[in-house]
Structures are given as structure tokens and as C-alpha cells.
Amino acid sequence: MRTTARARARATARVTAGPAAGAAARIRAEAAAVPARRAALAGLCGALLLVCAPVPSARADGHALTPPEILGVTVNGGRPLVLGPGQSLTFHATVTARADVGIHRRGVEISLFGPDGQRLDGLSEPAPGCAPTSATTAVCTEWFRVDTGSAEVTNDWAGDWRVWALVASSTIDEDPDHSITTRSFPDAFMMQRRARLTFVASPNPGAAGRDVGMLGRLTVADWETDAYAGRSGQPVTLESCAVPCRTVESVRSLTTGASGITGTSLPVTLDGSWWLRYRGTGLFSATLSPGVLVDVR
């Protein structure tokens, strides 16, 4: 039943968005796709922008104002979104923008698009908004939430995500055609399935010069079953550091097999800590196993 629900949700989540040719057309196209609370961004100041200061639509020298400029975007502070099974995560996206007349304090709309066209829109609370950093520049913030335990989220959500952003300058009510800008940022952030590593060393204590078996298992979050599952074919590295630990050594490169299990054996001559490292991919997070202190006697 849950798989069917996920399939239906995935089918309805394949949405694309892009700027229209003109500013007015862009507003109409995006208003149809954004939450109703902000659908009147371009034309109805009272609905989205709440308070509009009367600002002339042209500079004192008679030249028309230029549209605002979106300078950059950051999601989750620049860190990947790493999620385990059945996990809910609230995070924010920020857009830096500038305009000659300044950015309106409510003049922002951000949407996130996944590898398969999946879409996340912002939360109603806290409301999106822009905080000025100068007379012309502002940092705009919108909050989002993703829940891997929901029927909508499948493993296909893992990967590179695109950010689409709209900002409005302070002249939105008087001159909407020159007060709105949109921009798309491909591969702006990654959403990753959380990975875990276990590790054991045996026998421990071990005899000097004798082989010690090193065994580990890599599992990754399965967002469709709400559990962790073994992952085969992934490269991991066996690392160690002798006591006292001054230099970490990469001892051996391994590959996970069936059920994510990997292992090797090698002679040990000194007391030291051993562990496995997985460097991750665009789909799975990097992780380290807990270290094991091998006592050599």
C-alpha cells in the first residue's frame, strides 16, 4: 500500500519551472505554482508584501530602474542534506540580492527541484523575508521541511537539487515589470541517504606479528522501507593509527560485497586504533566506523 502511495506521489511530483519571456508572464506562470498566500506577489501588494512604501519607479535623473539582481544562493548553510530513514529535517535556503531601490522585506520566493523533477516549496511559518545588509542589498530566507518517512519521498530524491528563486525590489507595487527577477541555480545542493559503517577486529588482543581479522559492514538509509540496508560495490578504506596517535595511515582499499559486508586480515605489530572510512557519493553520505583499539601482546 505504501509503495503504491509513493508511486502516485512521485508521479505528481514531476514538476518543472522556468522564467517566462517577460516579467509579467513570469509572475503569472510562477504564481500558479507557488502557495496561494504569495500568489499575488506581482500585482497585489497587500496580499504578499503586506506594506509597500511609495517609491518612484524611476531615478531622479529620469532613467528607468533596472530589475533586481540575484547574486547567489545557499541551502542548509552549504552542507548536504543528509537524512536517515523516517527522518524529518527543517532547513533554510538563503538568497542574496540587490536592487538600486533595495529589496522588499517580503519580496522572495524560493522553490527546490530534485533530480527527477521533485519539488519542495517553502513553509508558511516562519514566513519568508528579506533582511537588508545595505541600502541596496539584502539576504532573503525561506524555510523548508523534508520528511523521508512520508509516502512522497522515495530513494530517487537523493542526488543534486536545483534552486529556483524570485526576488522583488521595493518598487513592486508601482512598477512590477521592472521589480521582479528570477534565476535558477543547477546543482545547488545535494540530498543524500545517510550511510553507516560498523567495524570489528578479532582476535583482540592479538599476538604480535599474527593476523587480525578486520570486518565491517556498510548500510545506507532506504527511504522507501524506513530502514537501513546493506550496500554492495562501494569502496571503503581501512585506516589505522598507532599508539600514541600522530599519523593516520590508509592501510588497505576494500570493496563492499553482498549485504554491504567487507573484510580483510593482516598482521599487526603495534597497539593502535583501526577503523573503516567511506567517502560517500552524490547519493550516499560519507561516514566513519567507530574505532577499535587493537591490543598487541
C-alpha positions in Angstrom: 0.0 0.0 0.0 2.8 2.4 0.9 4.7 1.6 -2.3 1.6 2.5 -4.3 1.2 5.7 -2.4 4.8 6.6 -3.1 4.4 5.9 -6.8 1.4 8.2 -7.0 3.2 10.9 -5.1 6.3 10.5 -7.3 4.2 10.8 -10.4 2.6 14.0 -9.2 5.9 15.5 -8.1 7.5 15.7 -11.5 7.2 19.4 -11.9 9.4 21.8 -13.9 9.7 25.6 -13.7 11.5 28.3 -15.6 11.3 32.0 -16.2 8.9 33.3 -18.8 9.9 35.7 -21.6 8.6 38.9 -19.9 8.3 39.9 -16.3 4.5 39.9 -16.3 4.4 36.5 -17.9 6.9 35.2 -15.3 4.7 36.4 -12.5 1.6 34.7 -13.9 3.4 31.4 -14.6 5.1 31.2 -11.2 2.0 32.4 -9.2 0.1 29.4 -10.5 2.8 27.1 -8.9 3.5 28.8 -5.6 1.4 28.8 -2.4 -1.7 30.9 -2.6 -0.6 33.0 0.3 2.0 34.5 -2.1 0.3 34.2 -5.5 -0.3 37.9 -5.8 3.3 38.9 -5.5 3.4 40.9 -8.7 0.1 42.7 -8.6 -1.4 42.8 -5.1 0.9 44.4 -2.6 -1.4 43.8 0.3 -1.5 40.0 -0.1 2.2 39.2 -0.2 4.2 42.3 0.5 1.9 43.5 3.4 3.3 47.0 3.5 4.5 48.9 0.4 6.4 52.1 0.8 5.7 54.5 -2.2 8.9 54.7 -4.1 9.2 56.3 -7.6 9.6 53.8 -10.5 12.4 56.0 -12.0 15.5 57.6 -10.7 15.8 61.3 -10.2 17.8 61.5 -13.4 14.9 60.2 -15.4 16.4 56.8 -16.3 14.3 53.7 -15.7 15.2 51.5 -12.8 16.8 48.1 -13.6 15.3 44.9 -12.2 16.8 43.5 -9.1 19.8 41.1 -9.4 20.1 37.7 -7.6 23.8 37.3 -6.6 23.8 33.9 -5.1 22.0 31.1 -3.2 22.9 28.9 -0.2 21.0 25.9 1.1 21.4 24.4 4.6 24.5 26.6 5.1 26.3 25.0 2.2 26.1 21.5 3.7 24.4 18.5 2.0 21.1 17.4 3.4 21.9 14.0 5.0 18.8 12.0 6.0 18.2 8.7 7.6 15.1 6.6 7.3 11.9 8.1 8.7 13.7 11.4 9.5 12.2 14.9 9.3 14.5 17.8 8.7 13.8 21.5 8.7 16.3 23.7 6.9 16.6 27.0 5.2 17.7 28.5 1.8 19.1 32.0 1.5 19.3 34.2 -1.5 21.5 37.3 -1.7 20.0 40.0 -4.0 20.5 43.7 -4.8 18.5 46.5 -6.4 19.0 50.2 -6.8 16.0 50.9 -4.6 16.6 48.0 -2.3 14.8 44.6 -1.9 11.4 44.4 -0.4 11.2 42.8 3.1 8.7 40.2 1.8 10.0 40.0 -1.8 11.3 36.5 -2.1 10.0 33.1 -3.4 12.2 30.0 -3.5 11.4 26.5 -4.8 13.7 23.4 -4.8 13.7 20.9 -7.6 15.1 17.4 -7.3 16.9 15.0 -9.8 13.5 13.7 -11.1 11.7 17.0 -11.0 10.5 16.5 -7.4 9.5 19.8 -5.8 9.7 21.4 -2.4 8.1 24.7 -1.6 8.7 26.7 1.5 6.9 26.6 4.8 4.2 29.2 5.7 5.8 29.7 9.1 8.2 31.2 9.6 7.3 33.4 6.7 9.9 34.1 4.1 11.5 37.5 4.2 14.5 39.7 3.4 16.9 41.5 5.7 18.8 44.4 4.3 22.6 44.4 4.6 22.9 47.8 2.9 20.7 50.3 1.2 20.7 48.2 -2.0 21.5 44.6 -0.9 19.5 42.1 1.2 19.7 38.4 2.3 16.4 36.7 1.9 15.5 33.5 3.7 12.9 30.8 3.3 12.4 27.6 5.4 11.7 24.1 4.1 11.0 20.7 5.6 11.5 17.2 4.1 10.3 14.0 5.8 11.8 10.7 4.5 9.0 8.9 6.3 6.3 10.4 4.1 4.9 8.5 1.1 6.1 11.3 -1.2 9.8 10.7 -0.6 11.5 7.9 -2.5 15.1 6.9 -2.9 15.1 8.8 -6.2 15.1 12.1 -4.2 18.8 11.5 -3.4 21.2 13.5 -5.7 21.8 17.0 -6.9 19.0 19.6 -6.5 18.2 22.8 -8.3 17.2 26.1 -6.7 14.7 28.5 -8.4 14.5 31.9 -6.8 12.4 35.0 -7.3 13.1 38.4 -5.7 11.2 41.7 -5.8 12.5 45.2 -5.2 10.8 47.9 -3.2 9.0 49.2 -6.3 7.0 46.0 -6.8 3.6 47.9 -6.3 4.4 50.8 -8.5 6.5 49.2 -11.3 6.1 45.4 -11.3 7.5 44.9 -14.8 10.9 46.2 -13.6 10.8 45.0 -10.0 10.9 41.2 -10.3 13.8 38.9 -11.2 14.0 35.1 -11.3 17.1 32.9 -11.5 17.8 29.1 -11.5 20.8 27.5 -9.8 21.5 24.0 -11.1 23.3 21.5 -8.8 22.9 24.0 -5.9 22.9 21.3 -3.1 22.9 17.6 -2.5 20.3 15.5 -0.7 21.9 12.3 0.5 20.9 9.0 2.0 22.7 8.6 5.3 25.4 5.9 5.4 26.6 3.9 8.5 29.7 1.7 9.0 30.2 -1.0 11.6 33.7 -2.5 12.3 35.2 -5.3 14.5 38.7 -6.7 14.8 39.4 -10.2 16.0 41.2 -11.7 17.8 41.7 -8.8 20.2 44.1 -8.8 22.0 46.2 -10.2 19.3 49.7 -11.7 19.2 52.5 -9.6 17.7 53.1 -10.5 14.1 49.9 -12.6 13.8 47.0 -11.9 11.6 44.0 -10.0 12.9 40.7 -10.1 11.0 39.1 -6.8 10.2 35.4 -7.0 9.3 32.9 -4.2 8.6 29.5 -3.6 7.1 28.2 -0.6 5.1 24.5 0.2 5.3 22.6 3.1 3.8 19.2 4.6 4.5 16.3 3.2 2.4 13.7 6.0 2.4 11.1 3.6 0.9 11.3 0.9 3.6 12.2 3.3 6.5 15.2 1.1 7.4 18.9 0.7 6.7 20.0 -1.8 4.0 23.4 -3.2 3.1 25.1 -1.6 0.1 27.4 -3.6 -2.1 30.1 -2.4 -4.6 31.1 0.6 -2.6 34.8 1.5 -1.9 35.9 1.8 1.7 39.3 2.3 3.2 40.9 0.5 6.2 42.8 3.1 8.3 44.8 2.9 11.4 46.8 5.0 13.9 49.5 3.6 16.2 49.5 4.5 19.9 50.3 7.3 20.6 48.4 8.5 17.5 50.4 11.0 15.4 49.8 10.0 11.8 46.8 8.3 10.3 47.6 5.6 7.7 45.5 4.3 4.9 46.3 0.6 5.1 44.1 -1.1 2.5 41.4 -0.3 0.0 38.4 -2.6 0.1 35.0 -3.0 -1.6 31.8 -4.0 0.0 30.2 -7.2 -1.1 26.8 -8.8 -0.5 24.8 -7.1 2.2 27.5 -4.4 2.4 30.0 -6.6 4.2 33.7 -6.2 3.6 36.8 -7.5 5.4 40.5 -8.5 5.3 43.2 -9.8 7.6 46.7 -8.6 8.2 49.5 -8.9 10.8 49.7 -6.3 13.5 52.8 -5.4 15.5 51.8 -2.3 17.5 48.9 -1.2 19.6 46.7 1.1 17.7 43.2 2.1 16.6 41.6 0.8 13.5 38.5 1.8 11.6 36.8 2.0 8.2 36.2 5.1 6.1 33.6 5.6 3.4 34.0 8.8 1.4 30.4 8.8 0.1 28.9 9.7 -3.3 26.4 12.1 -4.6 23.7 9.7 -3.3 25.2 8.5 0.0 26.8 10.4 2.8 30.4 10.0 3.9 30.9 8.2 7.2 33.5 6.6 9.5 33.0 3.5 11.6 33.7 3.6 15.3 37.4 2.9 16.0 38.6 -0.2 17.6 41.7 -0.3 19.8 43.7 -3.4 19.0 45.9 -4.6 21.8 49.1 -6.4 20.7 50.8 -8.7 23.1 
